[in-house]
Amino acid sequence: MARGQGTKSSRGSKIGDGGARRQTERVKTARRRKIGSTQWLQRQLNDPYVQEARKDGYRSRAAYKLSQIDEKFKLFKPGIKVVDLGAAPGGWTQIAVEKVLPEISGGKVIAFDINEILPIKGATILQGDLFDTKVPEELRHLTLGKADGVLSDMAAAATGHSKTDHLRTMALAEEALRFACDALIDGGFFVVKILQGADEPALFSCMRKSFGKVKRYKPAASRSDSKEIYIIGTQFKGS
Ligand SMILES: C[S@@+](CC[C@H](N)C(=O)[O-])C[C@H]1O[C@@H](n2cnc3c(N)ncnc32)[C@H](O)[C@@H]1O
């Protein structure tokens, strides 16, 4: 669990100020390390959110994205039931647990991923592929018509070909929307990650049919050079 109370950095101060003072770390290009992985390592070492996540005890820098989304849209409160799709390694789940407080509020946070998620106190963890009909059955059983919120930060491994990456992420987003429409209670919310591209408007208009309000949002923690953006649907109209 995160050591700190809430997400300090999402409030802006530490990351903005600290980033300016920090010295840029350079990574020596090892003879057998590819240039791409050297650049990735250098970016990780110099990313203020990576450093802050390490300090605050979050498993990923992505934790700050959800925290900033919640600051903007005020989605969470103690006692609600939330499903986190594509939750590994667990940064979003940590934030959800901090806000839902399952152990004292009677709320629930269910984290689901195709990869293993190490235990997070207060969260129920399930492993499986959202496209695999058998595994989501267990998930559906736990959540059918009972979830106040569904989150999806699911992403396929990047190929580097932007159109392919866009389409693969859209397929995950559409599946997450299908899941959310079965799982949510009336008035519930859905947060989904996409990579911007040609198919985005179709998902957006699909969401507008099911949610009273639909907004796009790019949190400050989302890298500016990335096509990643989040679509937030609130006031679910019912399946
Ligand atoms: C960007 S990571 C999520 C990071 C996470 N939100 C956090 O805060 O730590 C995307 C995740 O989506 C998961 N994923 C991709 N395809 C999936 C699928 N078909 N079913 C379940 N999870 C999937 C990946 O395994 C990966 O862990």
The ligand as a MOL file (V3000), in Angstrom:
LIG
                    3D

  0  0  0     0  0            999 V3000
M  V30 BEGIN CTAB
M  V30 COUNTS 27 29 0 0 0
M  V30 BEGIN ATOM
M  V30 1 C -1.0900 0.1240 -18.7450 0
M  V30 2 S -1.2310 -1.4140 -17.9550 0 CHG=1
M  V30 3 C -2.2660 -1.0260 -16.5870 0
M  V30 4 C -1.5860 -0.2730 -15.4740 0
M  V30 5 C -2.4380 -0.2200 -14.2230 0
M  V30 6 N -3.6380 0.5910 -14.4280 0
M  V30 7 C -1.6820 0.3440 -13.0510 0
M  V30 8 O -2.0610 1.3930 -12.5420 0
M  V30 9 O -0.7370 -0.2890 -12.5940 0 CHG=-1
M  V30 10 C -2.3030 -2.2720 -19.0320 0
M  V30 11 C -2.7250 -3.6250 -18.5340 0
M  V30 12 O -3.7470 -4.1730 -19.3890 0
M  V30 13 C -3.6610 -5.5770 -19.2870 0
M  V30 14 N -4.4190 -6.2450 -20.3430 0
M  V30 15 C -4.2030 -6.1570 -21.6790 0
M  V30 16 N -5.0700 -6.9610 -22.3410 0
M  V30 17 C -5.8750 -7.5350 -21.4040 0
M  V30 18 C -6.9580 -8.4610 -21.4860 0
M  V30 19 N -7.3810 -8.9520 -22.6680 0
M  V30 20 N -7.5530 -8.8700 -20.3430 0
M  V30 21 C -7.1090 -8.3920 -19.1530 0
M  V30 22 N -6.0810 -7.5210 -19.0160 0
M  V30 23 C -5.4640 -7.0860 -20.1250 0
M  V30 24 C -2.1590 -5.8120 -19.3870 0
M  V30 25 O -1.8190 -7.0850 -18.9090 0
M  V30 26 C -1.5970 -4.6580 -18.5430 0
M  V30 27 O -1.3060 -5.0760 -17.2440 0
M  V30 END ATOM
M  V30 BEGIN BOND
M  V30 1 1 1 2
M  V30 2 1 2 3
M  V30 3 1 2 10
M  V30 4 1 3 4
M  V30 5 1 4 5
M  V30 6 1 5 6
M  V30 7 1 5 7
M  V30 8 2 7 8
M  V30 9 1 7 9
M  V30 10 1 10 11
M  V30 11 1 11 12
M  V30 12 1 11 26
M  V30 13 1 12 13
M  V30 14 1 13 14
M  V30 15 1 13 24
M  V30 16 1 14 15
M  V30 17 1 14 23
M  V30 18 2 15 16
M  V30 19 1 16 17
M  V30 20 1 17 18
M  V30 21 2 17 23
M  V30 22 1 18 19
M  V30 23 2 18 20
M  V30 24 1 20 21
M  V30 25 2 21 22
M  V30 26 1 22 23
M  V30 27 1 24 25
M  V30 28 1 24 26
M  V30 29 1 26 27
M  V30 END BOND
M  V30 END CTAB
M  END
